[in-house]
Amino acid sequence: MNELPELMTVADFLRRYSIGRTTFYREVAAGRITLRKLGIASRVARSDAERWADSLTVSDGRAEK
């Protein structure tokens, strides 16, 4: 039997990754974050959240030229 993914609420995702709701839904619209629906509730699988975070670019703090 398939194991169910661990899910987090949108609010939990926002807190964990320190992003705003508007940015979150822009990422969803762009297809970079996948929402799972449970009735009317939206959830993000922890594995999807970690994959999204891993895809972000890393900056060394210096301005680009």
C-alpha angles and dihedrals in degrees: 000000000000117000115237115240120248106253133204130196121248089249090054090049092050092050095044095050098031097232131134127250093249092053090047093054091045088056090049091049090049090053095244094115121042119214122208118204124219102183102303094337119102120215137177121216111237090230090055091048092051092047089052092049091048090053093059118105119250119228125205089209096253121121116252117247 
